[in-house]
Each structure stands twice: as structure tokens, then as C-alpha cells.
Amino acid sequence: MKNKGMYFLIGMALCTGAKADLLGLSNPADIAGMKDFSLYSSGNFFAGSDYTPVKQFTGSWNGPYTPQSGRNLALSEGRVEAGATYGSWRIAALYREEVVVQSNRDMTNIAYYNKQHLPVPAGQNFAINLNMQGFEAKGVRLDKGFLFEGSGGTSYSLGAGLSLLQGTRVRMTTADGVAASTLTGYTYNATLQDENSKASYPFISNATPIGRGYAMDLGAKIHWKNGSHLDVAVNDLLAQMRWYNMPYTIETANSATLNRNAAGYISYNPTVSGYNDIHRRTIVQNLMTKVSADYTRPFSIVDLTAGTDWIAGYWLPQAGIAYHLDSDWKASASYDLRFRSVGFGIRNKWFHVDLLTDSTNLNMANAVGFDAGINLSF
């Protein structure tokens, strides 16, 4: 097929358009109709935060603080893979990492006050809500593409892929409750549940947590006679990791250490109660489904692309433009509406590089990302 190298630029719709996929999803429909043997390697990474520079996220949150009025999102997605394709089949070895942190405005503010060591004005009430999921895994993936020719020059591509994963690290944390600021600090009542493969306790038997899992990917493409195309990818559909030998913590924190019961007698509550499970256990993690959809329309030597990613209920809309420098080379620019990042890229059928950020000062950037790959066809 024409411009066959395009099928191996993993995680993006690169056929004729600009970058329109922050999460770098894999689309198994890319390989539909391919007959030649090819080798490829690719890597992509994206980190974005609604409220603090990504480089400061695990630090003191220095720099601009810009929380959303409702739910706040911080995420990091990374993938490296290498493989081969022949006859609409693709096999790849891969490494993945993912962290998604969701919090409400109150929880985000509490974290900011503590990170910055700032006093909180008395009389404020806070609803505590936090959900964090993250994992690292390596594995292999097998993809198959299918090409169908329609009427009027329209073609349809479908694809499916299955990954087998070995997990190397997991962290799942949830917190819910209420808090109120006082002249002397906080009153609070909150519950924390934490499952962390790196946690260790002196009274829990030694063991190394290990994960086993799988993930299904689906893809579809429609190409029209005028060169326009619609690309849709769904990753981690029906995806699950099972983690063995996991430590487990659940805690309830309550500042009301002294109460009176219905009979008027004084009762005492511990400030923190809960337990660490002394017997390591098996937990199941359902991976977050991710979707990418974009539409590209060519105009002479310029291609316009509009699309969106979706993860955990959040839409990440993007738009892009690609300029044909000649028959083999393209330069592209893109804009992401969620994190307001700007991207630039260059590509031909042998390789591609894309970089994006919302600030030229990377220490203050709320979004940073790159996507790069090489492809050799024989």
C-alpha cells in the first residue's frame, strides 16, 4: 500500500495528519493491508497536571498553582516497544508505566497547603476525595489488522491486539472523609486505603509482589477517496492485572479522641485506627480503558486534524496541522485544550519525532511529552 511506513509509528494517527493523541495509544488497525516485513521501535511519554508543574508534583509544588473548580487530574503515561510486522500481523515487546491521580478541589487545596507549609484560615470545611492508580509492567503484544475495500474509493480497516503483561510495581490509594480548619489545626474524620507493592512492614512476612495480567486493544480506520480519514483506538479494554503477595493498609483518622455515649459516659477514640494485613494477599486491578479518536482532512500541502483522547471520564481534545515539506517529509504543530500544551514534530516514512509542552521553562510546565520512533521496511 502507499506510504507503507506509516503503519508502524505507534500510538499516533500519522498517516497524513498532525499529532492528535496525548496518551500515545496503540492502534492495531494501522497494520491492516500490510504485506512487507518491517522492524520498528518507538517510545512515547506524556505527563500533565491541572494544578501544578509536573516536575514539582512529587516535591513542594512550587510554581503556579491552578486547581480546577471540580475534579482535578494529574497523569503520567509512558510506553516503549519494539517489534516486527508482516502480512497484517504485528508482534512487539513492550514496557509500560501509568499513574492517574484524581482529586476534588478541597483535597487538592489541602495537599497544596501542606506541601507549601502554609497556614489554613480557620473556619474552612473540606471534603476529602482522592483516587490514585499506578502500575508498571512489561510484556508482549500480538496485533492483527483487517482491510476491507468499500464503494466509491472508501476503505475500512479494523484491528485487534492482545497483550500479556508481567507487573513490576503497583500503587492504588483512595481517601475519603471530611476536615475543618481551626485556630489550632484541623478536625477531621477520614478513611485511607492503600495497596503499595513497595511498602514493607516489620511484622509482615517477606515476599516480592508480582503481577500477571492481560489487555485487549481495538482499532478502526475509515479512509475516503479525497484523503480524509477517521482513526479510532481503544486500549486496555477488558484489561486486568492480578497482583500476588501484596501488603495492604486501611486506616481511619479521627480527631475526635474524646466523646460521650448515649448514657453520658466518656469514651475514647484513637487518633488513628486500622490495620496492616499481616498476611500478604492477592488483589485485582482493573486497568483504565483509554480511547483516542481523530479526523484528518487534507488540503493540498496542508493536513488539518481534530480529535480527542479519553481516560477515567476526562476528555483531552486536541487539534493539529501538518505541512508537506516535500513528497517524503512533513512538519507538524498541535495544540492540546486540556493542558494548553503546544507540540511540534517532524516525520517521514522512516522515523518521527514529536515534542510538546505548555511552557518553554520545563520546571514550570504543567504538561510535557514526546513521541519518537524508527521504522525499517524490507
C-alpha positions in Angstrom: 0.0 0.0 0.0 1.0 3.6 -0.5 3.4 5.1 2.2 3.6 1.7 3.9 6.0 3.0 6.6 3.1 5.0 8.2 1.7 1.8 9.8 4.5 1.5 12.3 4.5 4.9 14.0 3.0 3.6 17.2 0.5 5.4 19.3 -0.5 8.1 16.8 -2.6 8.6 13.7 0.3 9.6 11.5 -1.0 8.6 8.1 -1.4 12.2 6.8 -2.2 14.3 9.8 -0.6 16.0 12.7 -0.2 14.6 16.2 -3.6 14.2 17.9 -3.0 11.7 20.7 -1.6 12.7 24.0 -1.7 9.3 25.5 0.2 7.5 22.7 -2.3 4.8 22.2 -1.6 1.7 20.0 -4.0 1.3 17.1 -3.9 -2.3 15.7 -5.8 -1.1 12.6 -2.6 0.6 11.5 -1.2 -2.6 10.1 -4.3 -3.6 8.0 -3.3 -4.5 4.5 0.5 -4.5 5.1 2.4 -7.3 3.3 6.1 -6.3 3.6 8.3 -7.2 6.5 9.2 -4.3 8.8 11.1 -3.7 12.1 10.2 -0.8 14.3 11.0 0.7 17.7 9.1 3.5 19.4 8.7 5.4 22.7 6.3 7.9 24.0 5.7 9.7 27.3 3.2 12.3 28.5 2.7 13.9 31.9 0.1 16.6 32.6 -1.3 18.2 35.7 -4.3 20.5 36.1 -2.8 22.3 39.1 0.9 22.2 39.5 4.1 21.9 37.3 4.7 18.2 36.6 8.3 18.4 37.7 7.1 19.7 41.1 4.4 17.1 41.6 6.4 14.9 44.0 8.1 17.9 45.5 6.9 21.1 47.2 4.5 22.3 44.4 6.5 25.4 43.8 5.4 27.5 40.8 1.9 28.4 39.7 -1.0 26.7 41.5 -4.1 26.4 39.3 -6.7 23.9 40.6 -9.9 23.3 38.7 -13.2 24.1 40.4 -14.4 20.5 40.2 -12.4 17.3 39.7 -8.6 17.7 39.2 -6.5 15.4 37.1 -2.8 14.6 37.1 -1.4 11.8 35.0 1.7 10.2 33.6 1.7 7.7 30.7 4.8 6.1 29.2 5.4 3.3 26.7 8.5 1.8 25.0 8.1 -1.0 22.5 10.0 -2.8 19.6 8.7 -5.4 17.2 8.1 -6.6 13.7 5.2 -6.6 11.3 4.4 -8.9 8.4 1.2 -9.7 6.5 -1.1 -7.6 8.7 0.4 -9.2 11.8 2.5 -7.4 14.4 4.4 -8.7 17.4 6.1 -6.4 20.0 7.9 -6.5 23.3 6.8 -3.6 25.4 7.3 -1.7 28.7 4.5 0.4 30.2 4.0 2.7 33.1 0.9 4.7 34.1 -0.1 6.9 37.0 -3.5 8.6 37.2 -4.4 10.9 40.2 -7.9 12.2 40.7 -8.9 14.6 43.5 -11.6 17.1 44.2 -10.7 20.8 44.7 -10.8 20.6 48.6 -8.4 17.6 48.6 -6.1 19.4 46.2 -6.1 22.5 48.3 -5.2 20.5 51.5 -2.3 18.9 49.7 -1.1 22.4 48.5 -1.3 23.9 52.0 0.8 21.0 53.4 3.3 21.0 50.5 3.9 24.7 50.9 3.7 24.7 54.8 1.0 27.4 54.6 -1.4 28.1 57.5 -5.1 27.5 56.6 -7.6 30.2 57.6 -9.8 28.9 60.4 -13.4 28.1 59.7 -13.0 26.4 56.3 -14.6 23.0 55.6 -13.1 20.4 53.3 -14.5 17.3 51.6 -11.7 14.8 51.2 -11.7 12.7 48.0 -8.7 11.1 46.4 -8.1 8.2 44.0 -4.7 7.2 42.7 -3.9 4.3 40.5 -0.5 3.4 39.0 1.4 0.5 37.7 4.5 -0.6 35.8 4.6 -3.7 33.6 6.5 -5.4 30.8 5.2 -7.9 28.3 4.4 -8.9 24.7 1.6 -7.9 22.4 0.2 -9.5 19.2 -1.9 -7.5 16.8 -3.8 -8.4 13.7 -5.3 -6.0 11.1 -8.1 -6.5 8.6 -8.6 -4.3 5.4 -11.9 -4.0 3.6 -12.5 -2.2 0.3 -15.8 -0.3 0.1 -17.5 1.5 -2.7 -16.5 4.9 -4.1 -12.9 4.6 -3.1 -13.6 4.2 0.6 -11.6 1.6 2.6 -12.1 0.3 6.1 -9.5 -1.1 8.5 -10.1 -3.0 11.7 -7.6 -4.4 14.2 -7.3 -6.2 17.5 -4.5 -6.8 19.8 -3.8 -8.8 23.0 -1.0 -8.0 25.5 0.3 -10.4 28.1 1.8 -8.4 31.0 4.1 -9.0 33.9 3.7 -6.3 36.5 6.7 -4.9 38.4 5.1 -2.3 40.6 1.6 -1.1 41.6 0.1 1.6 43.9 -3.6 2.1 44.5 -4.7 4.6 47.0 -8.1 6.0 48.0 -9.1 8.5 50.6 -12.5 9.9 51.6 -13.7 12.0 54.5 -14.2 15.5 55.9 -12.0 18.1 57.6 -12.4 21.5 59.0 -9.7 24.1 59.8 -9.5 25.6 63.3 -7.3 28.1 65.1 -5.0 25.2 66.2 -5.1 23.0 63.1 -7.7 20.6 61.8 -10.6 18.5 62.9 -11.0 15.5 60.6 -12.6 12.1 60.0 -11.2 10.3 57.0 -10.5 6.8 55.8 -7.4 5.8 53.8 -6.9 2.5 51.9 -3.5 1.9 50.4 -2.1 -1.0 48.3 1.5 -0.4 47.6 3.9 -3.1 46.2 6.9 -1.2 47.6 5.6 -1.0 51.1 7.2 -3.1 53.8 6.4 -3.6 57.5 8.5 -5.4 60.2 5.6 -7.7 61.1 4.6 -8.7 57.6 6.3 -11.8 56.1 8.9 -11.1 53.4 7.8 -11.6 49.8 8.1 -9.9 46.5 4.8 -8.7 44.9 4.4 -9.8 41.3 1.7 -9.0 38.8 0.2 -11.1 36.0 -2.3 -9.7 33.5 -3.6 -9.0 30.1 -5.0 -6.2 28.0 -7.1 -6.0 24.8 -6.7 -3.2 22.2 -9.1 -2.5 19.3 -8.8 -0.1 16.4 -10.7 1.1 13.4 -9.9 3.4 10.4 -12.0 4.8 7.6 -10.2 6.3 4.6 -12.2 8.3 2.0 -11.3 8.9 -1.6 -10.4 12.5 -1.0 -7.7 11.5 1.5 -9.7 12.2 4.6 -9.6 9.6 7.3 -11.1 8.9 10.7 -9.0 6.9 13.3 -10.3 5.4 16.5 -8.3 3.3 19.0 -9.4 1.7 22.3 -6.7 0.5 24.6 -6.9 -1.6 27.8 -10.4 -2.8 27.0 -11.2 -5.7 29.3 -7.7 -5.2 30.9 -6.8 -6.6 34.3 -3.7 -7.2 36.5 -3.7 -9.7 39.3 -1.1 -8.9 41.9 0.3 -11.5 44.3 2.0 -11.2 47.7 0.6 -7.7 48.2 0.7 -5.8 51.6 -2.5 -4.0 52.4 -3.3 -1.0 54.7 -6.5 0.6 55.8 -6.7 3.4 58.3 -9.3 5.7 59.8 -8.1 9.0 61.2 -10.4 10.8 63.6 -9.5 14.0 65.6 -12.5 13.5 68.0 -10.5 11.5 70.6 -13.0 12.0 73.4 -16.8 11.5 73.1 -19.7 10.8 75.4 -22.0 7.9 74.6 -25.9 7.9 74.8 -25.7 7.2 78.6 -23.4 10.1 79.2 -20.2 8.1 79.8 -16.9 9.2 78.3 -15.4 7.1 75.6 -12.0 7.5 74.0 -11.2 7.1 70.3 -7.7 6.6 68.9 -6.5 9.3 66.6 -5.6 6.7 64.0 -7.1 3.2 63.9 -6.8 0.5 61.3 -4.6 -2.4 60.3 -1.9 -3.7 58.1 -2.8 -7.1 56.9 -0.1 -9.4 58.3 -0.9 -12.0 55.6 0.0 -10.8 52.1 -2.9 -11.2 49.7 -3.9 -11.2 46.1 -5.5 -8.1 44.7 -7.1 -7.4 41.3 -6.5 -4.2 39.4 -8.8 -3.2 36.5 -6.8 -1.1 34.1 -8.3 2.1 32.9 -9.8 2.0 29.4 -8.4 4.7 27.1 -9.9 6.0 23.8 -8.4 8.1 21.0 -10.4 9.4 18.1 -9.3 11.9 15.4 -10.3 13.1 12.0 -7.8 14.4 9.4 -8.7 16.4 6.3 -6.0 17.1 3.6 -5.9 20.4 1.8 -3.3 20.4 -0.9 0.0 20.5 1.0 -1.6 21.0 4.4 -3.5 18.5 6.6 -5.8 19.5 9.4 -6.5 17.2 12.3 -9.0 17.4 15.2 -9.6 14.8 17.8 -9.6 13.8 21.5 -8.3 11.3 24.0 -10.5 10.0 26.8 -9.3 8.5 30.1 -11.1 8.0 33.5 -14.0 10.2 32.4 -11.8 13.1 31.2 -11.7 14.4 27.6 -8.4 15.6 26.3 -9.3 17.4 23.0 -6.5 18.4 20.5 -6.1 20.0 17.1 -3.2 19.9 14.7 -1.8 20.9 11.4 0.8 19.2 9.2 2.7 20.8 6.3 4.1 18.7 3.5 7.7 19.9 3.0 8.0 17.6 0.0 6.8 14.1 -1.0 8.6 12.4 1.9 8.8 15.0 4.8 6.2 16.7 6.9 6.4 19.2 9.7 3.5 19.4 12.2 2.2 21.5 15.0 -0.6 20.7 17.6 -2.5 22.2 20.5 -4.0 20.4 23.5 -7.0 22.2 25.0 -6.9 20.5 28.4 -3.4 21.3 29.5 -2.8 24.1 26.8 0.3 22.4 25.5 1.8 23.1 22.1 3.6 20.4 20.1 5.9 20.3 17.1 7.0 17.4 15.1 8.9 16.2 12.0 8.5 12.9 10.2 9.0 10.8 7.1 8.3 7.1 6.4 11.5 6.1 8.3 11.2 8.0 11.6 9.2 10.6 13.5 9.8 12.9 16.5 7.2 15.0 18.3 7.7 17.2 21.4 5.2 19.2 23.3 4.9 21.4 26.4 2.9 24.3 27.7 6.0 26.3 28.8 9.4 26.8 27.5 10.6 26.7 31.1 10.2 22.9 31.7 10.5 23.5 35.5 7.2 25.4 35.3 5.4 23.2 32.7 2.1 21.6 33.5 2.4 19.4 30.5 5.4 17.7 28.8 5.6 15.0 26.3 7.5 13.3 23.5 6.9 10.6 20.9 9.6 9.2 18.7 10.1 6.1 16.6 12.0 4.5 13.7 10.8 2.0 11.1 12.7 -0.2 8.7 10.8 -1.8 5.8 12.2 -4.6 3.7 
